[in-house]
Amino acid sequence: MNIKTFISKNFYEPVYTFRHRKKKLANYQKYKSAVCNMYGLEIGGPSKVFKKKCPIYHHAYKLDGINFSTSTLWEKNLKDTGNFQYFLHKRGVQYISDATNLSRINNSTYDFLSSSHCLEHIANPLKALKEWKRVIKDNAYLILVLPNKCNNFDRNRKFTKFDHILKDFENDIDESDLTHLDEIIELHDFELDKESGSLEDFILRGRNNIDIRGLHHHVFDESLIKKMLYWCNFSIIDFSYDEANFFTLAKKK
């Protein structure tokens, strides 16, 4: 171990975690225990949530990452099978793959899977969850963070019903789906989304969602999250929330 890695591992990471201790999730220890010294996969990361509010990166043994493209609204210049640098010196493998199709990854590969503010960008969330479940081991954990609409630009939209999510799965809806675009355009709260630009820019971006993936297809609440996970045969260990997020820790049965 070189001196830079030694200092980073033994000084900067603990200090970083300590600095943000007051922002931590109340039941954070449960989430920490799920990843401690474990090998995981993150969908759509890295995420600030997993650095501050639910800081799991420091405790995982290793973490690989999935992003749908080499260039997204959130990340640039990604490389397939390149470095996934998720926290300070920590690196895993970066895969470029759709979140509903992880066919390059074998069954039961990972000890846990984490995802923050990603599932809402997926048109067929049950298809994604079933695929995520496939690549984790029996009794492995899923850490799922979804936006709480109360304080984001979806606040004018209604919560999605499970029957709708199920129908999307049964109809094998793919990521080109724009079923909700008109609703999103009508009810999007631009006051809470200053970076979206003009209405015309927002509409153009929405129509090109297959390349950009900026739309929130569905709006989640506690009931919908739990129904989806139960349907996918997960047991729920913890459900928590704050003004911006819903946090769920679930376990593969």
C-alpha positions in Angstrom: 0.0 0.0 0.0 1.5 3.3 -1.0 1.5 6.4 1.3 -1.3 8.1 -0.6 -3.6 5.1 -0.3 -2.6 4.6 3.4 -3.4 8.2 4.3 -6.7 8.1 2.4 -7.9 4.9 3.9 -6.8 5.6 7.4 -7.5 9.3 7.7 -9.6 11.1 5.1 -12.4 8.6 4.9 -13.1 8.3 8.7 -12.9 12.2 9.0 -15.2 12.6 6.0 -17.7 10.2 7.6 -17.4 11.9 11.0 -18.0 15.3 9.5 -21.4 14.2 8.1 -22.5 12.2 11.1 -25.4 14.6 12.0 -26.9 14.2 8.5 -27.0 10.5 8.7 -30.2 8.5 8.4 -31.6 7.6 11.9 -31.4 3.8 11.2 -28.1 4.1 9.3 -26.4 1.3 11.3 -28.7 -1.2 9.6 -27.6 -0.1 6.2 -24.0 0.0 7.3 -24.3 -3.6 8.5 -25.7 -4.7 5.2 -22.6 -3.6 3.2 -19.7 -3.8 5.7 -16.8 -5.6 4.1 -19.1 -6.8 1.3 -18.9 -6.7 -2.5 -21.7 -4.7 -4.1 -23.1 -3.2 -7.3 -24.5 0.3 -7.6 -27.1 1.2 -10.3 -26.8 4.8 -11.5 -24.0 6.0 -9.1 -22.0 7.2 -7.5 -24.5 9.1 -5.4 -24.1 11.9 -2.8 -26.8 10.1 -0.7 -24.4 7.2 -0.2 -21.6 9.7 0.9 -23.5 11.7 3.4 -27.1 10.8 4.3 -26.5 7.0 4.2 -22.7 6.8 3.9 -22.0 3.2 2.9 -19.1 3.7 0.5 -16.4 3.7 3.2 -17.7 0.4 4.7 -18.1 -1.7 1.5 -15.2 -3.9 0.5 -15.7 -3.1 -3.2 -18.4 -1.6 -5.4 -18.9 -1.9 -9.1 -21.2 0.5 -11.0 -23.8 0.4 -13.8 -24.7 3.4 -16.0 -26.8 3.3 -19.1 -24.4 5.4 -21.3 -20.8 6.7 -21.4 -22.3 10.2 -21.1 -25.4 11.1 -18.9 -26.9 14.1 -17.3 -24.9 13.3 -14.2 -21.7 11.7 -15.4 -19.3 12.2 -18.4 -16.6 10.3 -20.1 -17.4 6.9 -18.6 -15.8 3.9 -20.0 -17.2 0.4 -20.2 -15.2 -1.9 -17.9 -13.2 1.2 -16.9 -12.8 2.5 -13.4 -15.9 3.2 -11.2 -14.4 5.6 -8.7 -17.1 5.9 -6.1 -15.3 7.3 -3.1 -11.8 8.8 -2.7 -9.3 6.0 -3.6 -12.0 3.3 -3.8 -12.6 1.9 -7.3 -14.6 -0.9 -8.8 -15.5 -1.8 -12.4 -17.7 0.6 -14.4 -20.2 -1.2 -16.7 -22.2 0.5 -19.4 -25.5 -1.3 -19.5 -29.2 -0.7 -19.2 -30.5 -1.1 -15.7 -33.2 -3.6 -16.9 -30.6 -5.8 -18.7 -27.6 -6.9 -16.7 -27.1 -10.0 -18.8 -23.3 -9.5 -18.7 -23.4 -10.2 -15.0 -23.8 -13.8 -13.7 -26.5 -14.8 -11.3 -25.8 -14.4 -7.6 -22.6 -12.3 -8.1 -22.9 -9.6 -5.5 -23.4 -9.4 -1.7 -25.6 -6.3 -2.0 -27.0 -3.9 -4.6 -27.6 -0.1 -4.0 -29.4 2.5 -6.1 -30.2 6.1 -5.3 -32.6 8.2 -7.4 -32.5 5.9 -10.4 -35.6 3.7 -10.4 -37.9 6.6 -11.1 -36.0 7.1 -14.4 -36.8 3.6 -15.5 -40.0 2.9 -17.5 -40.4 -0.7 -16.3 -39.3 -0.7 -12.6 -40.4 -4.3 -11.9 -38.3 -5.6 -14.8 -35.4 -3.7 -13.3 -35.9 -4.9 -9.8 -36.2 -8.6 -10.9 -32.9 -8.2 -12.8 -31.3 -6.5 -9.8 -32.4 -9.4 -7.6 -31.0 -11.9 -10.0 -27.4 -10.6 -9.7 -27.3 -10.6 -5.9 -26.9 -13.7 -3.7 -29.6 -15.3 -1.7 -30.2 -13.3 1.5 -28.3 -10.4 0.0 -29.4 -6.8 0.6 -31.0 -4.2 -1.6 -30.6 -0.5 -0.6 -33.1 1.5 -2.6 -33.4 5.3 -2.3 -36.2 7.1 -4.2 -37.3 10.7 -4.3 -40.0 12.0 -1.9 -42.2 14.1 -4.2 -43.1 16.6 -1.4 -40.0 18.6 -2.1 -39.2 18.1 -5.7 -40.5 18.9 -9.2 -43.0 16.0 -9.1 -45.0 17.4 -6.2 -48.0 18.2 -8.4 -48.3 14.7 -9.8 -50.3 11.9 -8.4 -48.6 8.8 -6.9 -48.4 5.9 -9.4 -50.6 2.9 -8.6 -49.1 -0.6 -8.4 -51.6 -1.9 -11.0 -50.0 0.5 -13.5 -46.5 -0.7 -12.7 -47.6 -4.3 -13.0 -49.2 -3.7 -16.3 -46.0 -2.1 -17.6 -44.2 -5.2 -16.6 -46.7 -7.6 -18.2 -46.6 -5.5 -21.4 -42.8 -5.6 -21.4 -42.6 -1.8 -21.7 -39.1 -0.7 -22.8 -37.1 2.4 -22.1 -38.4 4.3 -25.2 -41.8 4.6 -23.5 -43.2 8.1 -23.3 -46.6 7.3 -21.8 -46.2 9.9 -19.0 -44.6 12.7 -21.1 -47.8 14.8 -21.5 -48.5 14.5 -17.7 -45.0 15.4 -16.9 -45.0 18.5 -19.1 -48.3 19.7 -17.7 -47.5 19.2 -14.0 -43.7 19.6 -13.8 -42.8 22.3 -11.2 -40.2 24.4 -12.9 -39.7 26.4 -9.8 -38.1 23.4 -8.2 -36.2 22.5 -11.3 -34.3 25.6 -12.3 -31.7 23.7 -14.4 -34.4 22.3 -16.8 -34.3 25.4 -19.0 -37.2 26.7 -21.0 -40.4 24.7 -21.6 -39.4 24.1 -25.2 -36.0 22.8 -24.0 -37.7 20.5 -21.5 -40.1 19.1 -24.0 -37.3 18.4 -26.5 -35.3 16.7 -23.8 -38.3 14.7 -22.8 -39.0 13.5 -26.4 -35.4 12.4 -26.6 -35.6 10.6 -23.2 -34.2 7.3 -24.6 -30.8 9.0 -24.9 -31.1 11.3 -21.9 -33.2 9.4 -19.3 -34.1 12.6 -17.5 -37.8 11.9 -17.1 -39.4 10.5 -13.9 -41.7 7.9 -15.3 -43.4 7.1 -12.0 -44.0 8.8 -8.6 -43.4 6.6 -5.6 -44.8 6.5 -2.1 -44.4 4.1 0.8 -47.2 1.8 -0.3 -46.0 1.5 -3.9 -42.4 0.9 -2.9 -43.4 -1.9 -0.5 -45.8 -3.5 -2.9 -43.1 -3.7 -5.6 -40.6 -5.2 -3.3 -43.0 -7.7 -1.9 -44.0 -8.7 -5.5 -40.4 -9.3 -6.3 -40.1 -11.5 -3.2 -37.9 -9.2 -1.1 -38.5 -8.9 2.7 -38.3 -5.3 4.0 -35.9 -4.7 6.9 -36.2 -0.9 7.2 -38.3 1.9 5.6 -37.4 5.5 6.5 -37.9 8.9 4.9 -37.0 12.5 5.1 -38.1 15.6 3.2 -36.3 14.5 0.0 -36.0 10.7 0.1 -37.5 7.4 0.8 -35.0 4.9 2.1 -35.6 1.1 1.9 -33.4 -1.7 3.1 -34.7 -5.0 1.8 -33.4 -8.6 1.7 -33.6 -11.2 -1.1 -35.6 -14.2 0.0 
